[in-house]
Each structure stands twice: as C-alpha cells, then as structure tokens.
C-alpha cells in the first residue's frame, strides 16, 4: 500500500474547487442545451418551435429548414380567427401542433395570418401539396403540410411527423 501526501494552501484549495465547479457547470450546460450534439438541420426538423418571421423570404426559408422546397410566393394569405373554444377538428389540429413544440391554446380568440405555399418536392406523392403557416405578431404559431385531395393527408412541418 502506498500513501501519498501533499500540502496545499487554502488559496490553492479554493482555486481547485472553483475550477471543479466551473467544469461541472460547463458539462451541465453542454448536456442540457445540446451544444455540440447533432447538426442544426436535423434539430430543426425535430421541432417547429415558434420562430419570428417578418418577411415572405423568412417564411420560405423557415419552410426550407424542414426540407421543403416551395414556390416563393404564397398561393394564399388570409386572416384566420382562432376560435375561443376548440371543436374536435381544432383539438386534433392542436395535437399536431403540440407534437412539434407549438400550442394554439394561448391564441384562442386571436386573429392570425395564414400563409399557404405550394410544396414542389413532396416525396412519393403526385398530387398538390401545400405548406401552411399561421403567423401571429410576426411569430410562427402553427404550421402543417397537407395534400389538397379529399382523401389527402395532413401532418406537421417535419417530414417525419
């Protein structure tokens, strides 16, 4: 058995403890924020968390972040009143939004702007597809990708949703 001893002043001990605390804090920040883990496009596709967009170009780029190529001009834009009380359709739509990090509950009774864009690169589908964004106070509060056919589909902004 070996015994090692060393003598450290109180000043060196405090410095050592501070360095150790700083190292632990840095590790926690990296783990909790995901800094350095994964690439940005993959993270963008996992969640559509609310983002500020102030122009058409920013809305188009927001959709590109999910891998969607769209015609740069919206096919429609309209004011939409989010109902104060959700019916079954809005409840189901809000589930899609919650699954992508958004929630329309806070916007009940508010008037949002809906922008619809033609998606030009939807895989394995020949029909017309649109990407829709709901904007309130220059912030994306909801979005979906949907087929225009009667028997079509609707999902969140991420292709995997």
C-alpha positions in Angstrom: 0.0 0.0 0.0 1.3 3.4 -0.9 0.4 6.6 0.8 0.8 10.0 -0.9 0.6 13.2 0.9 0.7 16.8 -0.3 0.4 20.2 1.2 -1.9 22.8 -0.4 -2.6 26.2 0.8 -6.2 27.4 1.4 -5.8 29.6 -1.7 -4.9 26.7 -3.9 -7.8 24.6 -2.5 -10.3 27.3 -3.2 -8.9 27.7 -6.7 -9.2 24.0 -7.3 -12.8 23.9 -6.0 -13.7 26.8 -8.3 -12.2 25.1 -11.3 -14.0 21.9 -10.4 -17.4 23.8 -10.1 -16.7 25.6 -13.4 -16.0 22.3 -15.1 -19.2 20.7 -13.7 -21.2 23.8 -14.8 -19.8 23.6 -18.3 -20.6 19.9 -18.6 -24.2 20.6 -17.4 -24.7 23.4 -19.9 -23.5 21.2 -22.8 -25.7 18.3 -21.8 -28.8 20.4 -21.0 -28.7 22.6 -24.1 -27.4 20.1 -26.6 -24.5 22.3 -27.6 -22.3 20.3 -30.0 -24.8 17.5 -30.3 -26.2 16.9 -33.8 -26.4 19.2 -36.7 -28.8 22.2 -36.9 -31.0 21.0 -39.8 -31.7 17.7 -38.0 -32.7 19.6 -34.9 -34.9 22.0 -36.9 -36.8 19.0 -38.3 -37.5 17.6 -34.8 -39.4 20.7 -33.7 -41.1 23.6 -35.3 -40.8 25.7 -32.2 -42.2 29.2 -32.6 -39.9 31.5 -34.6 -40.1 35.1 -35.6 -40.5 35.7 -39.3 -41.0 39.2 -40.6 -41.0 38.7 -44.4 -42.0 36.3 -47.1 -38.4 35.4 -47.6 -38.1 34.4 -43.9 -41.2 32.3 -44.1 -39.9 30.5 -47.2 -36.5 29.9 -45.5 -38.3 28.7 -42.4 -40.0 26.0 -44.6 -36.7 25.2 -46.3 -35.4 24.5 -42.8 -37.7 21.4 -42.8 -36.5 20.4 -46.2 -39.5 21.8 -48.2 -39.0 23.5 -51.5 -41.9 25.8 -52.1 -42.9 28.3 -54.8 -41.6 31.6 -53.3 -45.0 33.4 -53.5 -47.8 32.2 -51.3 -50.8 30.8 -53.1 -53.0 32.5 -50.5 -52.8 34.6 -47.4 -55.8 35.3 -45.2 -56.7 36.4 -41.7 -57.9 33.5 -39.6 -59.6 33.8 -36.2 -58.6 31.1 -33.9 -61.8 30.0 -32.1 -62.2 30.8 -28.4 -63.5 27.2 -28.0 -61.9 24.4 -30.0 -64.1 21.9 -31.7 -62.9 18.3 -32.4 -61.1 19.4 -35.6 -59.2 22.2 -33.9 -58.4 19.9 -30.9 -56.9 17.4 -33.4 -55.0 20.1 -35.2 -53.6 21.4 -31.9 -52.4 17.9 -31.1 -50.3 18.1 -34.3 -49.0 21.5 -33.2 -48.2 20.3 -29.7 -46.2 17.4 -31.2 -44.0 19.9 -32.9 -43.5 22.2 -30.0 -46.3 24.7 -30.6 -49.7 25.2 -28.8 -52.6 27.2 -30.0 -54.3 27.4 -26.6 -52.7 30.8 -25.9 -54.0 32.2 -29.1 -57.7 31.4 -28.6 -59.8 34.3 -29.9 -56.8 35.9 -31.7 -56.6 36.8 -35.3 -53.6 35.2 -37.1 -52.4 35.4 -40.7 -52.4 32.1 -42.6 -49.9 31.8 -45.5 -50.1 28.8 -47.9 -47.3 27.8 -50.2 -47.2 25.1 -52.9 -44.7 22.4 -52.0 -42.7 21.3 -55.0 -40.7 18.4 -53.6 -43.1 16.2 -51.6 -41.7 12.7 -51.9 -43.8 9.8 -53.4 -46.9 11.8 -54.0 -48.1 13.2 -57.3 -51.0 15.4 -56.1 -50.9 19.0 -55.0 -49.4 19.7 -51.6 -49.3 22.9 -49.5 -47.3 24.1 -46.6 -49.4 26.3 -44.3 -48.1 28.7 -41.7 -50.1 30.6 -39.0 -48.4 33.8 -38.0 -49.3 36.0 -35.0 -47.3 39.1 -34.3 -44.6 38.0 -36.8 -44.2 34.7 -35.0 -45.0 31.2 -36.4 -47.6 29.8 -34.0 -48.7 26.8 -36.1 -47.9 25.0 -39.3 -48.7 21.9 -41.4 -48.1 20.2 -44.7 -51.2 18.9 -46.4 -52.5 17.3 -49.6 -55.3 19.1 -51.3 -57.1 16.0 -52.4 -60.3 14.9 -50.5 -58.5 11.7 -49.4 -55.3 13.6 -48.7 -53.2 13.9 -45.6 -52.1 16.5 -43.1 -49.0 16.4 -40.8 -46.7 18.8 -39.0 -43.9 20.7 -40.7 -41.3 18.0 -40.3 -41.4 15.3 -43.0 -41.2 12.6 -40.2 -44.3 13.9 -38.4 
